[in-house]
Amino acid sequence: MADNDTDRRRTEEMSLDELREEIRTIDRDIVELIAQRTYVAEAIAEVKDEQGLPTTDEEQEQAVMDRAGENAEQFDVDSNLVKAVFRLLIELNKVEQRESR
């Protein structure tokens, strides 16, 4: 949590324009990570198809949601918000997997 305190002190010293630039950078990073996650999910879909596995794996989905909640707590972020984002990511990946079959 010390890193969060350092980040907070640093952002308190930044101007509004600098803070907005920081948000733009973070937003780009988020989109890049979503793209990377989507690419890996597509590779998983190919493996599932090759192995004749179903698109949906509820046990794996639950593991992802559990990790999302744990990560949210670690970074002191609202767990429900983080889980909602991950539910959306999972659903989007499942739709793409179904469409590619």
Residue pairs with C-beta under 8 A, 6 or more apart in sequence:
1 76
4 75
4 76
11 19
11 22
14 22
34 89
37 89
37 93
38 92
38 93
38 96
41 93
41 96
41 97
42 96
42 97
42 100
44 97
45 55
45 93
45 96
45 97
45 100
45 101
46 100
47 53
48 54
48 55
48 97
49 100
49 101
55 94
55 97
55 98
55 101
56 94
61 90
64 86
64 90
65 83
65 86
65 87
65 90
68 79
68 82
68 83
68 85
68 86
69 79
69 82
69 83
71 82
72 78
72 79
72 81
72 82
72 83
73 79
